[in-house]
């Protein structure tokens, strides 16, 4: 997503970093080593306490889709049930079935 934007802007040399943990991404950005596009819900507390800030932009990025899959008709731990409840609540107007 960012790479495509930089290429469109004729910025041929840039470095990217892939991290698989939201906490790692937030720490890298908070340390001043770059920027990231993250769901607002994952950075709200950092924005409130001033660790991170929102940047305005005019670029229109392609949507990023996520999928949640669980076994049907099986017992789920209370933590999994709560996670599913939170995800469904936060995305109730955006779910495609």
Biopython code that builds the backbone (N, CA, C, O; Angstrom):
import numpy as np
from Bio.PDB.StructureBuilder import StructureBuilder

atoms = [
    (1, "UNK", "N", (0.826, -1.177, 0.000)),
    (1, "UNK", "CA", (0.000, 0.000, 0.000)),
    (1, "UNK", "C", (0.877, 1.249, 0.000)),
    (1, "UNK", "O", (0.721, 2.102, -0.874)),
    (2, "UNK", "N", (1.794, 1.379, 0.957)),
    (2, "UNK", "CA", (2.670, 2.546, 0.979)),
    (2, "UNK", "C", (3.652, 2.510, -0.179)),
    (2, "UNK", "O", (3.962, 3.536, -0.784)),
    (3, "UNK", "N", (4.136, 1.308, -0.477)),
    (3, "UNK", "CA", (5.101, 1.177, -1.555)),
    (3, "UNK", "C", (4.512, 1.663, -2.875)),
    (3, "UNK", "O", (5.179, 2.364, -3.636)),
    (4, "UNK", "N", (3.261, 1.290, -3.145)),
    (4, "UNK", "CA", (2.597, 1.733, -4.374)),
    (4, "UNK", "C", (2.511, 3.254, -4.424)),
    (4, "UNK", "O", (2.751, 3.860, -5.468)),
    (5, "UNK", "N", (2.172, 3.864, -3.300)),
    (5, "UNK", "CA", (2.074, 5.326, -3.241)),
    (5, "UNK", "C", (3.431, 5.973, -3.511)),
    (5, "UNK", "O", (3.516, 6.938, -4.270)),
    (6, "UNK", "N", (4.481, 5.455, -2.902)),
    (6, "UNK", "CA", (5.811, 6.032, -3.101)),
    (6, "UNK", "C", (6.271, 5.885, -4.547)),
    (6, "UNK", "O", (6.879, 6.798, -5.106)),
    (7, "UNK", "N", (5.982, 4.746, -5.147)),
    (7, "UNK", "CA", (6.347, 4.534, -6.553)),
    (7, "UNK", "C", (5.579, 5.501, -7.452)),
    (7, "UNK", "O", (6.149, 6.057, -8.390)),
    (8, "UNK", "N", (4.285, 5.707, -7.173)),
    (8, "UNK", "CA", (3.482, 6.664, -7.955)),
    (8, "UNK", "C", (4.041, 8.080, -7.849)),
    (8, "UNK", "O", (3.921, 8.873, -8.782)),
    (9, "UNK", "N", (4.651, 8.390, -6.712)),
    (9, "UNK", "CA", (5.206, 9.725, -6.492)),
    (9, "UNK", "C", (6.649, 9.836, -6.987)),
    (9, "UNK", "O", (7.330, 10.818, -6.690)),
    (10, "UNK", "N", (7.120, 8.836, -7.739)),
    (10, "UNK", "CA", (8.489, 8.804, -8.259)),
    (10, "UNK", "C", (9.538, 8.877, -7.156)),
    (10, "UNK", "O", (10.553, 9.559, -7.297)),
    (11, "UNK", "N", (9.286, 8.178, -6.069)),
    (11, "UNK", "CA", (10.263, 8.055, -4.985)),
    (11, "UNK", "C", (10.794, 6.627, -5.069)),
    (11, "UNK", "O", (10.225, 5.717, -4.467)),
    (12, "UNK", "N", (11.894, 6.425, -5.822)),
    (12, "UNK", "CA", (12.331, 5.063, -6.118)),
    (12, "UNK", "C", (13.047, 4.349, -4.979)),
    (12, "UNK", "O", (13.022, 3.119, -4.915)),
    (13, "UNK", "N", (13.686, 5.095, -4.075)),
    (13, "UNK", "CA", (14.462, 4.436, -3.020)),
    (13, "UNK", "C", (13.791, 4.656, -1.672)),
    (13, "UNK", "O", (13.659, 5.785, -1.200)),
    (14, "UNK", "N", (13.380, 3.577, -1.079)),
    (14, "UNK", "CA", (12.787, 3.631, 0.248)),
    (14, "UNK", "C", (12.966, 2.277, 0.900)),
    (14, "UNK", "O", (13.131, 1.264, 0.219)),
    (15, "UNK", "N", (12.933, 2.264, 2.203)),
    (15, "UNK", "CA", (13.061, 1.011, 2.939)),
    (15, "UNK", "C", (11.746, 0.715, 3.642)),
    (15, "UNK", "O", (11.073, 1.619, 4.139)),
    (16, "UNK", "N", (11.396, -0.547, 3.676)),
    (16, "UNK", "CA", (10.198, -0.960, 4.396)),
    (16, "UNK", "C", (10.588, -1.995, 5.446)),
    (16, "UNK", "O", (11.643, -2.624, 5.369)),
    (17, "UNK", "N", (9.717, -2.149, 6.413)),
    (17, "UNK", "CA", (9.937, -3.118, 7.473)),
    (17, "UNK", "C", (8.599, -3.794, 7.740)),
    (17, "UNK", "O", (7.578, -3.119, 7.874)),
    (18, "UNK", "N", (8.597, -5.105, 7.819)),
    (18, "UNK", "CA", (7.374, -5.829, 8.150)),
    (18, "UNK", "C", (7.493, -6.390, 9.548)),
    (18, "UNK", "O", (8.451, -7.092, 9.873)),
    (19, "UNK", "N", (6.517, -6.077, 10.367)),
    (19, "UNK", "CA", (6.457, -6.592, 11.731)),
    (19, "UNK", "C", (5.110, -7.282, 11.905)),
    (19, "UNK", "O", (4.110, -6.848, 11.334)),
    (20, "UNK", "N", (5.081, -8.335, 12.675)),
    (20, "UNK", "CA", (3.857, -9.116, 12.818)),
    (20, "UNK", "C", (3.132, -8.868, 14.129)),
    (20, "UNK", "O", (2.141, -9.537, 14.422)),
    (21, "UNK", "N", (3.602, -7.932, 14.910)),
    (21, "UNK", "CA", (2.978, -7.631, 16.192)),
    (21, "UNK", "C", (2.565, -6.166, 16.213)),
    (21, "UNK", "O", (3.368, -5.289, 15.891)),
    (22, "UNK", "N", (1.317, -5.893, 16.592)),
    (22, "UNK", "CA", (0.869, -4.508, 16.698)),
    (22, "UNK", "C", (1.710, -3.737, 17.707)),
    (22, "UNK", "O", (2.039, -2.572, 17.485)),
    (23, "UNK", "N", (2.054, -4.379, 18.806)),
    (23, "UNK", "CA", (2.876, -3.704, 19.815)),
    (23, "UNK", "C", (4.246, -3.341, 19.256)),
    (23, "UNK", "O", (4.760, -2.255, 19.524)),
    (24, "UNK", "N", (4.837, -4.244, 18.482)),
    (24, "UNK", "CA", (6.140, -3.952, 17.873)),
    (24, "UNK", "C", (6.021, -2.783, 16.901)),
    (24, "UNK", "O", (6.882, -1.904, 16.881)),
    (25, "UNK", "N", (4.971, -2.767, 16.103)),
    (25, "UNK", "CA", (4.761, -1.673, 15.149)),
    (25, "UNK", "C", (4.618, -0.353, 15.898)),
    (25, "UNK", "O", (5.243, 0.643, 15.535)),
    (26, "UNK", "N", (3.794, -0.349, 16.941)),
    (26, "UNK", "CA", (3.579, 0.885, 17.704)),
    (26, "UNK", "C", (4.875, 1.363, 18.351)),
    (26, "UNK", "O", (5.126, 2.568, 18.393)),
    (27, "UNK", "N", (5.700, 0.456, 18.851)),
    (27, "UNK", "CA", (6.968, 0.838, 19.476)),
    (27, "UNK", "C", (7.941, 1.418, 18.452)),
    (27, "UNK", "O", (8.637, 2.393, 18.737)),
    (28, "UNK", "N", (7.990, 0.821, 17.266)),
    (28, "UNK", "CA", (8.873, 1.325, 16.208)),
    (28, "UNK", "C", (8.451, 2.741, 15.814)),
    (28, "UNK", "O", (9.295, 3.628, 15.680)),
    (29, "UNK", "N", (7.160, 2.951, 15.630)),
    (29, "UNK", "CA", (6.662, 4.278, 15.255)),
    (29, "UNK", "C", (6.899, 5.273, 16.391)),
    (29, "UNK", "O", (7.344, 6.394, 16.145)),
    (30, "UNK", "N", (6.608, 4.876, 17.627)),
    (30, "UNK", "CA", (6.805, 5.763, 18.778)),
    (30, "UNK", "C", (8.277, 6.135, 18.951)),
    (30, "UNK", "O", (8.592, 7.192, 19.497)),
    (31, "UNK", "N", (9.172, 5.269, 18.489)),
    (31, "UNK", "CA", (10.609, 5.550, 18.573)),
    (31, "UNK", "C", (11.091, 6.462, 17.450)),
    (31, "UNK", "O", (12.259, 6.846, 17.412)),
    (32, "UNK", "N", (10.186, 6.806, 16.539)),
    (32, "UNK", "CA", (10.543, 7.717, 15.461)),
    (32, "UNK", "C", (11.174, 7.050, 14.256)),
    (32, "UNK", "O", (11.826, 7.715, 13.451)),
    (33, "UNK", "N", (10.992, 5.747, 14.120)),
    (33, "UNK", "CA", (11.635, 5.020, 13.024)),
    (33, "UNK", "C", (10.747, 4.843, 11.800)),
    (33, "UNK", "O", (11.122, 4.128, 10.872)),
    (34, "UNK", "N", (9.587, 5.474, 11.778)),
    (34, "UNK", "CA", (8.730, 5.341, 10.608)),
    (34, "UNK", "C", (7.297, 5.692, 10.927)),
    (34, "UNK", "O", (7.007, 6.356, 11.921)),
    (35, "UNK", "N", (6.399, 5.232, 10.061)),
    (35, "UNK", "CA", (4.974, 5.461, 10.253)),
    (35, "UNK", "C", (4.237, 4.196, 9.856)),
    (35, "UNK", "O", (4.804, 3.309, 9.217)),
    (36, "UNK", "N", (2.972, 4.119, 10.236)),
    (36, "UNK", "CA", (2.188, 2.919, 9.949)),
    (36, "UNK", "C", (0.721, 3.291, 9.797)),
    (36, "UNK", "O", (0.269, 4.309, 10.322)),
    (37, "UNK", "N", (-0.006, 2.469, 9.087)),
    (37, "UNK", "CA", (-1.461, 2.578, 8.996)),
    (37, "UNK", "C", (-2.035, 1.448, 9.838)),
    (37, "UNK", "O", (-1.885, 0.273, 9.502)),
    (38, "UNK", "N", (-2.687, 1.810, 10.925)),
    (38, "UNK", "CA", (-3.229, 0.822, 11.850)),
    (38, "UNK", "C", (-4.689, 1.141, 12.141)),
    (38, "UNK", "O", (-5.105, 2.294, 12.027)),
    (39, "UNK", "N", (-5.464, 0.141, 12.513)),
    (39, "UNK", "CA", (-6.848, 0.420, 12.913)),
    (39, "UNK", "C", (-6.869, 1.358, 14.120)),
    (39, "UNK", "O", (-6.086, 1.202, 15.057)),
    (40, "UNK", "N", (-7.770, 2.323, 14.081)),
    (40, "UNK", "CA", (-7.850, 3.312, 15.154)),
    (40, "UNK", "C", (-8.020, 2.661, 16.519)),
    (40, "UNK", "O", (-7.432, 3.120, 17.499)),
    (41, "UNK", "N", (-8.806, 1.611, 16.598)),
    (41, "UNK", "CA", (-9.064, 0.967, 17.880)),
    (41, "UNK", "C", (-7.778, 0.452, 18.529)),
    (41, "UNK", "O", (-7.713, 0.330, 19.752)),
    (42, "UNK", "N", (-6.759, 0.151, 17.730)),
    (42, "UNK", "CA", (-5.511, -0.390, 18.281)),
    (42, "UNK", "C", (-4.563, 0.684, 18.796)),
    (42, "UNK", "O", (-3.594, 0.372, 19.487)),
    (43, "UNK", "N", (-4.830, 1.947, 18.467)),
    (43, "UNK", "CA", (-3.914, 3.022, 18.881)),
    (43, "UNK", "C", (-4.604, 4.136, 19.661)),
    (43, "UNK", "O", (-3.987, 5.163, 19.941)),
    (44, "UNK", "N", (-5.863, 3.950, 20.012)),
    (44, "UNK", "CA", (-6.603, 5.011, 20.705)),
    (44, "UNK", "C", (-5.926, 5.461, 21.995)),
    (44, "UNK", "O", (-5.816, 6.661, 22.249)),
    (45, "UNK", "N", (-5.472, 4.517, 22.809)),
    (45, "UNK", "CA", (-4.859, 4.915, 24.085)),
    (45, "UNK", "C", (-3.538, 5.646, 23.858)),
    (45, "UNK", "O", (-3.220, 6.584, 24.588)),
    (46, "UNK", "N", (-2.763, 5.227, 22.854)),
    (46, "UNK", "CA", (-1.497, 5.899, 22.558)),
    (46, "UNK", "C", (-1.733, 7.311, 22.021)),
    (46, "UNK", "O", (-0.947, 8.219, 22.294)),
    (47, "UNK", "N", (-2.802, 7.494, 21.268)),
    (47, "UNK", "CA", (-3.137, 8.833, 20.775)),
    (47, "UNK", "C", (-3.569, 9.710, 21.947)),
    (47, "UNK", "O", (-3.171, 10.871, 22.039)),
    (48, "UNK", "N", (-4.385, 9.151, 22.843)),
    (48, "UNK", "CA", (-4.851, 9.907, 24.010)),
    (48, "UNK", "C", (-3.702, 10.336, 24.911)),
    (48, "UNK", "O", (-3.703, 11.457, 25.420)),
    (49, "UNK", "N", (-2.710, 9.450, 25.116)),
    (49, "UNK", "CA", (-1.613, 9.814, 26.019)),
    (49, "UNK", "C", (-0.455, 10.513, 25.305)),
    (49, "UNK", "O", (0.546, 10.848, 25.939)),
    (50, "UNK", "N", (-0.579, 10.737, 23.999)),
    (50, "UNK", "CA", (0.423, 11.505, 23.267)),
    (50, "UNK", "C", (1.612, 10.717, 22.752)),
    (50, "UNK", "O", (2.534, 11.300, 22.182)),
    (51, "UNK", "N", (1.612, 9.405, 22.941)),
    (51, "UNK", "CA", (2.715, 8.584, 22.443)),
    (51, "UNK", "C", (2.725, 8.550, 20.918)),
    (51, "UNK", "O", (3.789, 8.574, 20.300)),
    (52, "UNK", "N", (1.537, 8.495, 20.313)),
    (52, "UNK", "CA", (1.390, 8.498, 18.857)),
    (52, "UNK", "C", (0.428, 9.613, 18.461)),
    (52, "UNK", "O", (-0.354, 10.090, 19.283)),
    (53, "UNK", "N", (0.493, 10.023, 17.199)),
    (53, "UNK", "CA", (-0.458, 11.020, 16.714)),
    (53, "UNK", "C", (-0.955, 10.616, 15.333)),
    (53, "UNK", "O", (-0.290, 9.876, 14.607)),
    (54, "UNK", "N", (-2.127, 11.114, 14.988)),
    (54, "UNK", "CA", (-2.700, 10.860, 13.670)),
    (54, "UNK", "C", (-2.103, 11.837, 12.669)),
    (54, "UNK", "O", (-1.897, 13.010, 12.978)),
    (55, "UNK", "N", (-1.831, 11.348, 11.478)),
    (55, "UNK", "CA", (-1.355, 12.200, 10.393)),
    (55, "UNK", "C", (-2.457, 12.312, 9.351)),
    (55, "UNK", "O", (-3.053, 11.311, 8.952)),
    (56, "UNK", "N", (-2.717, 13.519, 8.922)),
    (56, "UNK", "CA", (-3.695, 13.728, 7.859)),
    (56, "UNK", "C", (-3.055, 13.374, 6.520)),
    (56, "UNK", "O", (-1.865, 13.608, 6.313)),
    (57, "UNK", "N", (-3.844, 12.813, 5.619)),
    (57, "UNK", "CA", (-3.348, 12.509, 4.281)),
    (57, "UNK", "C", (-4.497, 12.614, 3.292)),
    (57, "UNK", "O", (-5.668, 12.571, 3.668)),
    (58, "UNK", "N", (-4.145, 12.750, 2.040)),
    (58, "UNK", "CA", (-5.164, 12.851, 1.000)),
    (58, "UNK", "C", (-5.186, 11.625, 0.104)),
    (58, "UNK", "O", (-6.050, 11.496, -0.763)),
    (59, "UNK", "N", (-4.240, 10.731, 0.313)),
    (59, "UNK", "CA", (-4.159, 9.518, -0.509)),
    (59, "UNK", "C", (-5.322, 8.587, -0.175)),
    (59, "UNK", "O", (-5.713, 8.454, 0.985)),
    (60, "UNK", "N", (-5.859, 7.955, -1.190)),
    (60, "UNK", "CA", (-6.919, 6.971, -0.999)),
    (60, "UNK", "C", (-6.308, 5.584, -1.160)),
    (60, "UNK", "O", (-5.893, 5.205, -2.255)),
    (61, "UNK", "N", (-6.254, 4.832, -0.072)),
    (61, "UNK", "CA", (-5.652, 3.505, -0.107)),
    (61, "UNK", "C", (-6.714, 2.439, -0.333)),
    (61, "UNK", "O", (-7.882, 2.613, 0.015)),
    (62, "UNK", "N", (-6.283, 1.345, -0.916)),
    (62, "UNK", "CA", (-7.180, 0.212, -1.113)),
    (62, "UNK", "C", (-7.589, -0.338, 0.249)),
    (62, "UNK", "O", (-6.803, -0.299, 1.196)),
    (63, "UNK", "N", (-8.813, -0.851, 0.355)),
    (63, "UNK", "CA", (-9.229, -1.426, 1.642)),
    (63, "UNK", "C", (-8.404, -2.666, 1.989)),
    (63, "UNK", "O", (-7.931, -3.384, 1.108)),
    (64, "UNK", "N", (-8.246, -2.894, 3.273)),
    (64, "UNK", "CA", (-7.559, -4.083, 3.767)),
    (64, "UNK", "C", (-8.621, -4.954, 4.432)),
    (64, "UNK", "O", (-9.328, -4.504, 5.334)),
    (65, "UNK", "N", (-8.727, -6.181, 3.988)),
    (65, "UNK", "CA", (-9.757, -7.071, 4.508)),
    (65, "UNK", "C", (-9.172, -8.045, 5.515)),
    (65, "UNK", "O", (-8.050, -8.528, 5.356)),
    (66, "UNK", "N", (-9.941, -8.323, 6.541)),
    (66, "UNK", "CA", (-9.562, -9.305, 7.555)),
    (66, "UNK", "C", (-10.680, -10.322, 7.669)),
    (66, "UNK", "O", (-11.846, -10.015, 7.424)),
    (67, "UNK", "N", (-10.315, -11.516, 8.039)),
    (67, "UNK", "CA", (-11.287, -12.585, 8.188)),
    (67, "UNK", "C", (-11.130, -13.224, 9.558)),
    (67, "UNK", "O", (-10.015, -13.427, 10.038)),
    (68, "UNK", "N", (-12.244, -13.533, 10.172)),
    (68, "UNK", "CA", (-12.225, -14.241, 11.444)),
    (68, "UNK", "C", (-12.928, -15.571, 11.216)),
    (68, "UNK", "O", (-14.081, -15.612, 10.787)),
    (69, "UNK", "N", (-12.228, -16.648, 11.506)),
    (69, "UNK", "CA", (-12.813, -17.973, 11.337)),
    (69, "UNK", "C", (-12.694, -18.737, 12.648)),
    (69, "UNK", "O", (-11.645, -18.736, 13.292)),
    (70, "UNK", "N", (-13.771, -19.377, 13.024)),
    (70, "UNK", "CA", (-13.780, -20.230, 14.209)),
    (70, "UNK", "C", (-14.554, -21.494, 13.872)),
    (70, "UNK", "O", (-15.369, -21.515, 12.949)),
    (71, "UNK", "N", (-14.292, -22.522, 14.617)),
    (71, "UNK", "CA", (-15.038, -23.761, 14.412)),
    (71, "UNK", "C", (-16.471, -23.567, 14.870)),
    (71, "UNK", "O", (-16.729, -23.013, 15.938)),
    (72, "UNK", "N", (-17.380, -24.024, 14.061)),
    (72, "UNK", "CA", (-18.777, -23.931, 14.473)),
    (72, "UNK", "C", (-19.130, -25.142, 15.329)),
    (72, "UNK", "O", (-18.518, -26.204, 15.213)),
    (73, "UNK", "N", (-20.109, -24.964, 16.175)),
    (73, "UNK", "CA", (-20.638, -26.042, 17.015)),
    (73, "UNK", "C", (-19.594, -26.641, 17.948)),
    (73, "UNK", "O", (-19.740, -27.787, 18.374)),
    (74, "UNK", "N", (-18.569, -25.909, 18.266)),
    (74, "UNK", "CA", (-17.569, -26.375, 19.231)),
    (74, "UNK", "C", (-17.540, -25.419, 20.409)),
    (74, "UNK", "O", (-17.952, -24.264, 20.304)),
    (75, "UNK", "N", (-17.053, -25.913, 21.514)),
    (75, "UNK", "CA", (-16.890, -25.079, 22.698)),
    (75, "UNK", "C", (-15.761, -24.085, 22.447)),
    (75, "UNK", "O", (-14.723, -24.449, 21.893)),
    (76, "UNK", "N", (-15.959, -22.835, 22.853)),
    (76, "UNK", "CA", (-14.922, -21.808, 22.789)),
    (76, "UNK", "C", (-14.643, -21.325, 24.200)),
    (76, "UNK", "O", (-15.545, -21.274, 25.036)),
    (77, "UNK", "N", (-13.416, -20.976, 24.457)),
    (77, "UNK", "CA", (-13.076, -20.433, 25.770)),
    (77, "UNK", "C", (-13.772, -19.084, 25.946)),
    (77, "UNK", "O", (-14.150, -18.452, 24.960)),
    (78, "UNK", "N", (-13.943, -18.644, 27.174)),
    (78, "UNK", "CA", (-14.540, -17.326, 27.398)),
    (78, "UNK", "C", (-13.752, -16.206, 26.700)),
    (78, "UNK", "O", (-14.344, -15.229, 26.242)),
    (79, "UNK", "N", (-12.432, -16.341, 26.618)),
    (79, "UNK", "CA", (-11.620, -15.319, 25.946)),
    (79, "UNK", "C", (-11.942, -15.260, 24.456)),
    (79, "UNK", "O", (-12.048, -14.173, 23.888)),
    (80, "UNK", "N", (-12.099, -16.418, 23.819)),
    (80, "UNK", "CA", (-12.440, -16.456, 22.391)),
    (80, "UNK", "C", (-13.835, -15.888, 22.183)),
    (80, "UNK", "O", (-14.055, -15.119, 21.247)),
    (81, "UNK", "N", (-14.775, -16.252, 23.037)),
    (81, "UNK", "CA", (-16.135, -15.708, 22.925)),
    (81, "UNK", "C", (-16.129, -14.189, 23.053)),
    (81, "UNK", "O", (-16.811, -13.500, 22.293)),
    (82, "UNK", "N", (-15.366, -13.664, 24.006)),
    (82, "UNK", "CA", (-15.298, -12.212, 24.200)),
    (82, "UNK", "C", (-14.642, -11.537, 22.999)),
    (82, "UNK", "O", (-15.096, -10.482, 22.555)),
    (83, "UNK", "N", (-13.572, -12.141, 22.469)),
    (83, "UNK", "CA", (-12.905, -11.594, 21.293)),
    (83, "UNK", "C", (-13.877, -11.518, 20.118)),
    (83, "UNK", "O", (-13.946, -10.498, 19.433)),
    (84, "UNK", "N", (-14.628, -12.597, 19.884)),
    (84, "UNK", "CA", (-15.600, -12.604, 18.786)),
    (84, "UNK", "C", (-16.663, -11.530, 19.003)),
    (84, "UNK", "O", (-17.068, -10.854, 18.058)),
    (85, "UNK", "N", (-17.108, -11.375, 20.235)),
    (85, "UNK", "CA", (-18.108, -10.352, 20.553)),
    (85, "UNK", "C", (-17.581, -8.952, 20.233)),
    (85, "UNK", "O", (-18.290, -8.141, 19.638)),
    (86, "UNK", "N", (-16.342, -8.671, 20.627)),
    (86, "UNK", "CA", (-15.742, -7.353, 20.379)),
    (86, "UNK", "C", (-15.580, -7.112, 18.881)),
    (86, "UNK", "O", (-15.924, -6.039, 18.385)),
    (87, "UNK", "N", (-15.061, -8.096, 18.164)),
    (87, "UNK", "CA", (-14.858, -7.941, 16.718)),
    (87, "UNK", "C", (-16.192, -7.693, 16.020)),
    (87, "UNK", "O", (-16.298, -6.800, 15.180)),
    (88, "UNK", "N", (-17.192, -8.469, 16.361)),
    (88, "UNK", "CA", (-18.496, -8.305, 15.725)),
    (88, "UNK", "C", (-19.117, -6.955, 16.060)),
    (88, "UNK", "O", (-19.747, -6.337, 15.202)),
    (89, "UNK", "N", (-18.952, -6.495, 17.279)),
    (89, "UNK", "CA", (-19.496, -5.198, 17.673)),
    (89, "UNK", "C", (-18.796, -4.060, 16.932)),
    (89, "UNK", "O", (-19.453, -3.138, 16.448)),
    (90, "UNK", "N", (-17.478, -4.119, 16.842)),
    (90, "UNK", "CA", (-16.720, -3.051, 16.189)),
    (90, "UNK", "C", (-16.930, -3.014, 14.680)),
    (90, "UNK", "O", (-16.751, -1.971, 14.051)),
    (91, "UNK", "N", (-17.305, -4.138, 14.107)),
    (91, "UNK", "CA", (-17.425, -4.186, 12.650)),
    (91, "UNK", "C", (-18.847, -4.470, 12.187)),
    (91, "UNK", "O", (-19.048, -4.884, 11.046)),
    (92, "UNK", "N", (-19.833, -4.256, 13.046)),
    (92, "UNK", "CA", (-21.200, -4.662, 12.727)),
    (92, "UNK", "C", (-21.747, -4.040, 11.450)),
    (92, "UNK", "O", (-22.562, -4.667, 10.774)),
    (93, "UNK", "N", (-21.329, -2.834, 11.099)),
    (93, "UNK", "CA", (-21.840, -2.215, 9.875)),
    (93, "UNK", "C", (-20.951, -2.484, 8.666)),
    (93, "UNK", "O", (-21.216, -1.970, 7.579)),
    (94, "UNK", "N", (-19.892, -3.289, 8.843)),
    (94, "UNK", "CA", (-18.950, -3.536, 7.751)),
    (94, "UNK", "C", (-18.815, -5.006, 7.397)),
    (94, "UNK", "O", (-17.975, -5.363, 6.571)),
    (95, "UNK", "N", (-19.617, -5.858, 7.998)),
    (95, "UNK", "CA", (-19.462, -7.301, 7.803)),
    (95, "UNK", "C", (-20.149, -7.748, 6.525)),
    (95, "UNK", "O", (-21.296, -7.392, 6.252)),
    (96, "UNK", "N", (-19.412, -8.545, 5.744)),
    (96, "UNK", "CA", (-19.979, -9.210, 4.576)),
    (96, "UNK", "C", (-20.053, -10.686, 4.895)),
    (96, "UNK", "O", (-19.062, -11.279, 5.320)),
    (97, "UNK", "N", (-21.193, -11.279, 4.699)),
    (97, "UNK", "CA", (-21.356, -12.706, 5.002)),
    (97, "UNK", "C", (-21.404, -13.489, 3.718)),
    (97, "UNK", "O", (-21.537, -14.712, 3.745)),
]
sb = StructureBuilder()
sb.init_structure("model")
sb.init_model(0)
sb.init_chain("A")
sb.init_seg("    ")
for serial, (resi, resn, name, xyz) in enumerate(atoms, 1):
    if name == "N":
        sb.init_residue(resn, " ", resi, " ")
    sb.init_atom(name, np.array(xyz, "f"), 0.0, 1.0, " ", f" {name:<3s}", serial, name[0])
structure = sb.get_structure()
